Structures are given as C-alpha cells and as structure tokens.
Amino acid sequence: MTSAVPAAGAAGTAGPSWTFLTNHGHVLLAVAADPEARVADLAARVGITPRSVLQILKDLEDGGYLHRRHEGRRTRYALEPHQHFRHPAVASREIDGLIGLFAAPTAAAGEDPEERQEKAGEGSTTSRSGEA
C-alpha cells in the first residue's frame, strides 16, 4: 500500500523535511519556464521569499548560469544552458538536461517515449537564452 506525500503547507500537515532539488534549482527552473517573471512571481512559484529569490538570482548570475537584462522597469532573464552543474559527481553534465527534463510534458498513459521525443523535435526552435 502506498500513501501520497501531502503537499508542503497543506492544512494540518508539515512539508517534507527535504526535497531532491534545492531552492537554487527551483528558481532556475522557474526562470526557464518564464524568463520575464517578476521576482514576486518567482517567489510564489518556488515558495520562498522575494528576498531569497533575489539572492539566488544573484548567485546564479555570479555563477554564470543566467544574465539579467533590464527593459524599462522590467527585468528579463537569459539562461546559459550549457553551464555545468557545480557538484563534482555531475560536473560533466550541463544544466540544459535538467531544464529539458522539467520543461518536457509528461508522457500520457501508454504513450511511447520515443514517439514523444519525435513530437518534441518537431516543435518550435525558440532559444532558452532569450536570444533570437
């Protein structure tokens, strides 16, 4: 018998004591999903404070994982998907694999993963870095 893990912050429940991705990973994925998101929107999506998001964005920028570009009063984020992970165990891998994993739609029940990959290859050719 399996039991579902309650969502963090659900009424009357405590969130999990740990997760597989750090807040840095979650902010990176949130930026990948919406490069024009406001800090408050990123904070709400990740479940941390705007101040924490700002610090993480600074860390990611200092590490070369993203660049900020100001357009009027808005900030647009451009990811550098070919940067490598920082942990020695996976330092040979680029972050675009993680981004792609979370950006890809989940397979429908019974759908062949190879067919899904072929369909994904037929999609748009937009750049994650925000460059045309």
N, C-alpha and C positions, 0 to 999 in steps of 0.2 A: 504494500500500500504506500502510495506516495502522497505527500502533502505539499500544497503550494506554499511558497515563501511569501508572507504578506509584504506588501509594498511599504517602503520606508515612509513613516509618517502616517500610516493608516490609523484610523481611530482605534485607540486602545492597544496599539502594538508598537513595539520598538523596531527601528530599522535594523537591517543586518549589521553585524559587528565589523564586516569587511566586505569589499567588493573586488572584482577582478581588475577593474580599471580605476586609476587614480582620478582625482578631480582634473588634473592636467590633461589626461586622456579624454575625459568627458568634454572639457572646454574645447579641445582640438576638434573633436567630432562635431560639436555644436557649431563651431565656426565653419567647418567643412559643409555642413548642412545649410547654413545661411550666412554667407560672408558679409552681409550687410546688417546683421542683427545688432541691436543695441546691447550695451553691457547689461542692462536690467533684464533684457530678454534672455541673454545667455545665462545669467544668474538663475532666473526662474527655471530654465530648461534643465540646468545641472543640479539645482537645489542647494546652491551656496550663495553667499552674499555678493553684491556687486563689487565690493572692495576686494574680496577674494578673487573674483574673476579678473579684475584689473591687474592684480599681482601675477596671476597665472598668465595672462596675456603678455605681460612684461617678460616673464620667464621664457615663454615660447618665442617671443621676438628676440630676446637676448641669445637664445639658443639657435636662432636661425630657422625656426620652424614656421614662422609667419612674419609678414610685414604689415604694418598699418599704413593706410593712405587716407588722408583727410580730404573729404569732398564737401566743402561748405561746412555745415555744422555736424555732418555725419562722418563716421569712420568706416572704411571698408577694409576687410582683412583679406590678404592674399597668402594662401598656404604655400609652403615649399615642400611638395610631396616626396621629393627624392632625398630628404634628410633621413638619416639613420636613427634607429632607436638608441637610447642612451645606455641601457643596461647591457653589460658585456655578453650576456647569454644570447641576446638577439640583435647585437650591434651590426650584424651583417645585413639585416633587413631594413627596408625603407618603410616609412610611415604610410605610404600610399596603400600598402596592403591592408593595414588596419582601417584606413578611411574607406577603402573599397568594400571591405567586409561589412561595415556598418551602413554603407550607402546602398548596397545591393538589396533589392527587395527579397524577402524571404520566399522560399520555394512553396508553391501551393502543394497541397497534399497530392502525392502521386506524380508530381512534375519531375521530369528527368533533369538533373542538374546540368547536363551537357546542353540540352535544349535551352535552358535558362541562360547559360553562358553565351550561346549563339545569338539569342534575342538581345542580350545586353550589348553585344558587339555591333548590332545594327542601330543602336541608339545614337544620341547626339554626340558631338565631338567637342563639347564645351570644356574649357580648362578649369581645373580646380584652383589655379593660382590667381584667377581673376583677370588674366591677361587674355586678350582676344587673339 
